[in-house]
Amino acid sequence: MVTRSGSASYEGLGKDGKGHVSTQSGALKDNPYGFNTRFEDEPGTNPEELIAAAHASCFTMALSFALAKAGHEQGSLKTDAKVSLDKDGDGFTITKSALTLSGKVDGIDQAEFEKIANEAKVNCPVSKVLDTDITLDISFG
């Protein structure tokens, strides 16, 4: 079993509060976040872009391993993820993660690539944890 951790702190409350988020590996260390980085254009991060990065990286790795398991040895993959946060009553809900994949893999046709990519979308651990609509647009070649 693998366990990874992250942490967050928040000083002040509501819109006036300021937070910092860190990861166990140190890839993020005291990165700022708050209302202004989530709903405005201030520098810093926010939960939705962190989820988007996690989903894009998890899916791309799952696809890479699925392609290798299917016997493919060379290729390149790039995935962008857009996570939507929508108003839901008095709060908000993450309603969608839209994955956009471009890939080029030697010795595979588009139909097989799309089949393996769609299986990776379903089987990626981050896809499994997200209780939302997950779409996948594919560009091949």
C-alpha positions as CSV (number, residue, x, y, z in Angstrom):
1,M,0.0,0.0,0.0
2,V,1.2,3.5,-0.8
3,T,0.1,6.5,1.3
4,R,0.9,10.1,0.3
5,S,0.1,13.2,2.2
6,G,-0.6,16.9,1.8
7,S,-1.4,19.6,4.3
8,A,-3.1,23.0,4.3
9,S,-3.4,25.8,6.7
10,Y,-5.6,28.9,6.7
11,E,-5.2,32.1,8.7
12,G,-8.2,34.4,9.0
13,L,-11.7,33.4,7.9
14,G,-13.8,33.7,4.7
15,K,-12.7,35.9,1.9
16,D,-10.1,37.7,4.0
17,G,-8.4,34.4,5.0
18,K,-5.1,33.3,3.4
19,G,-3.9,29.7,3.2
20,H,-0.9,27.6,2.3
21,V,-0.8,24.1,0.8
22,S,2.1,21.7,0.9
23,T,2.8,18.1,-0.3
24,Q,4.8,15.4,1.4
25,S,7.3,15.4,-1.5
26,G,7.9,19.1,-1.3
27,A,6.8,19.6,-4.9
28,L,4.4,22.2,-3.3
29,K,5.7,23.9,-0.2
30,D,3.6,26.6,1.4
31,N,2.0,27.5,-1.9
32,P,-0.6,30.3,-1.3
33,Y,-4.3,29.7,-1.8
34,G,-7.5,31.5,-0.8
35,F,-10.6,33.1,-2.2
36,N,-8.6,35.4,-4.4
37,T,-6.6,32.4,-6.0
38,R,-9.8,30.3,-6.4
39,F,-12.3,32.8,-7.7
40,E,-10.2,35.6,-8.9
41,D,-6.9,35.8,-10.8
42,E,-4.4,36.3,-7.9
43,P,-1.2,34.2,-8.0
44,G,-1.3,31.0,-6.1
45,T,-3.1,27.7,-6.4
46,N,-6.6,26.3,-5.6
47,P,-8.1,22.9,-5.0
48,E,-9.6,22.6,-8.5
49,E,-6.3,23.0,-10.3
50,L,-4.6,20.6,-7.9
51,I,-7.3,18.0,-8.7
52,A,-6.9,18.8,-12.4
53,A,-3.2,18.2,-12.3
54,A,-3.7,15.0,-10.2
55,H,-6.3,13.7,-12.7
56,A,-4.2,14.6,-15.8
57,S,-1.1,13.0,-14.4
58,C,-2.9,9.8,-13.1
59,F,-4.8,9.2,-16.3
60,T,-1.7,9.8,-18.5
61,M,0.4,7.4,-16.4
62,A,-2.5,4.8,-16.4
63,L,-2.7,5.1,-20.2
64,S,1.1,4.8,-20.6
65,F,1.1,1.6,-18.6
66,A,-1.9,0.2,-20.4
67,L,-0.3,0.9,-23.8
68,A,2.9,-0.8,-22.6
69,K,0.9,-3.8,-21.4
70,A,-0.7,-4.0,-24.8
71,G,2.8,-4.4,-26.3
72,H,3.6,-0.8,-27.4
73,E,7.0,0.5,-26.7
74,Q,7.3,4.0,-28.2
75,G,5.1,7.1,-28.0
76,S,4.2,10.3,-26.4
77,L,1.1,11.4,-24.5
78,K,-0.1,14.8,-23.3
79,T,-3.3,15.4,-21.2
80,D,-4.9,18.6,-20.1
81,A,-7.7,18.4,-17.5
82,K,-10.2,21.1,-16.8
83,V,-12.1,20.7,-13.5
84,S,-15.4,22.6,-13.3
85,L,-16.6,24.1,-10.0
86,D,-20.3,25.1,-10.1
87,K,-22.5,26.9,-7.7
88,D,-24.7,24.4,-5.8
89,G,-27.2,26.0,-3.4
90,D,-25.2,27.9,-0.8
91,G,-22.0,26.1,-1.7
92,F,-20.2,24.7,-4.7
93,T,-19.8,21.3,-6.3
94,I,-17.1,19.9,-8.6
95,T,-19.3,18.9,-11.6
96,K,-16.9,17.8,-14.2
97,S,-13.3,16.8,-15.1
98,A,-12.8,17.2,-18.9
99,L,-9.7,15.4,-20.1
100,T,-8.2,16.3,-23.4
101,L,-5.6,13.9,-24.7
102,S,-3.2,14.1,-27.6
103,G,-1.0,11.1,-28.3
104,K,1.2,9.5,-30.8
105,V,2.1,5.8,-30.4
106,D,4.1,3.7,-32.9
107,G,2.3,0.6,-34.2
108,I,-1.2,1.4,-33.1
109,D,-4.3,2.5,-35.0
110,Q,-6.7,5.2,-33.8
111,A,-9.5,2.7,-32.8
112,E,-7.2,0.7,-30.5
113,F,-5.7,3.9,-29.1
114,E,-9.1,5.2,-28.2
115,K,-10.2,1.9,-26.7
116,I,-7.2,1.7,-24.4
117,A,-7.5,5.4,-23.6
118,N,-11.2,5.1,-22.6
119,E,-10.3,2.0,-20.4
120,A,-7.5,4.0,-18.7
121,K,-10.0,6.9,-18.1
122,V,-12.3,4.5,-16.2
123,N,-9.5,2.6,-14.4
124,C,-7.3,5.6,-13.3
125,P,-7.4,5.8,-9.5
126,V,-8.2,9.5,-9.5
127,S,-11.1,8.9,-11.9
128,K,-12.4,6.3,-9.5
129,V,-12.3,8.8,-6.6
130,L,-14.0,11.6,-8.4
131,D,-17.8,11.5,-8.1
132,T,-18.4,13.6,-11.2
133,D,-18.8,13.6,-15.0
134,I,-15.5,12.7,-16.6
135,T,-15.1,13.3,-20.4
136,L,-12.3,12.4,-22.7
137,D,-11.5,14.1,-26.0
138,I,-8.8,12.4,-28.0
139,S,-6.4,13.7,-30.7
140,F,-4.4,10.9,-32.2
141,G,-1.5,11.1,-34.6
